[in-house]
Amino acid sequence: MADGEFDMRAHRETYAGVMKLTTFTIAALIIIVVGLALGIISNLPLIGFGGMIFGLIALTIWALISD
């Protein structure tokens, strides 16, 4: 690539990847916080931990199959 050229397609692909990563990171953090809150509220840490694990596995599968 010569100086001054800008590959807009590569830029858009990178931007889309960063936005997807940010979206799934925020979703994972929300799942963790909700799982911790559920464990504290119910006084059953296993329910909160199980909910977090289930939610994170579901999020991972969704991230893998989404385009």
Secondary structure, DSSP 8 states (H G I E B T S, - for coil): --TT---HHHHHHHHHHHHHHHHHHHHHHHHHHHHHHHHHHHT-HHHHHHHHHHHHHHHHHHHHH--
